[in-house]
Amino acid sequence: MDFTLGAEEVVRRIKQLQSSGSSISKKQVKQNDPELMRNALFYFPSWEHAIKNADQI
C-alpha cells in the first residue's frame, strides 16, 4: 500500500477540516477523503487518536 502523506501532513489536514467546519467523523472522512483516512490509520492506532493528536498541536 502506498502511503502518500506523512504524519505531520495527516495532522495538518485534520486541523484544516476542523477549522473549515467540515465533518471529521470517521464515516464522512472515509467517504470524502479515503487517502487521509488510510494514512491516518497507518500513523495512528485509530482515527480518534489522530484527532486527539491534531487537537494537541
C-alpha positions in Angstrom: 0.0 0.0 0.0 1.2 3.5 -0.9 1.2 6.0 2.0 1.4 9.4 0.4 1.1 11.6 3.4 3.5 12.0 6.4 2.2 12.1 9.9 2.5 15.9 10.1 0.5 16.2 6.9 -2.2 14.0 8.3 -2.4 16.2 11.4 -2.4 19.4 9.3 -5.3 18.1 7.1 -7.3 17.1 10.1 -6.8 20.6 11.6 -7.8 22.1 8.2 -11.0 20.1 8.2 -11.8 21.2 11.8 -11.1 24.9 11.1 -13.2 24.8 7.9 -16.2 23.4 9.8 -16.2 20.1 7.8 -17.2 16.9 9.5 -14.4 14.9 11.0 -16.5 11.8 11.7 -14.8 8.6 10.7 -17.5 7.8 8.2 -17.5 11.1 6.5 -13.7 11.3 6.1 -13.6 7.7 4.9 -16.1 8.7 2.3 -14.8 12.1 1.3 -11.1 11.7 1.7 -10.1 8.0 1.8 -6.4 8.9 1.3 -6.4 10.9 4.6 -8.1 8.0 6.4 -5.7 5.4 5.1 -2.7 7.5 6.1 -4.1 8.4 9.5 -4.6 4.8 10.3 -1.1 4.0 9.2 0.5 6.5 11.6 -2.0 6.4 14.5 -3.7 3.4 16.2 -7.2 4.8 15.4 -8.9 7.8 13.8 -9.7 9.0 17.3 -6.0 9.1 18.2 -5.3 11.0 15.0 -7.9 13.6 16.0 -6.6 13.9 19.6 -3.1 14.3 18.2 -4.3 17.1 16.0 -6.0 18.8 18.9 -2.8 18.8 21.0 -0.8 20.7 18.4 
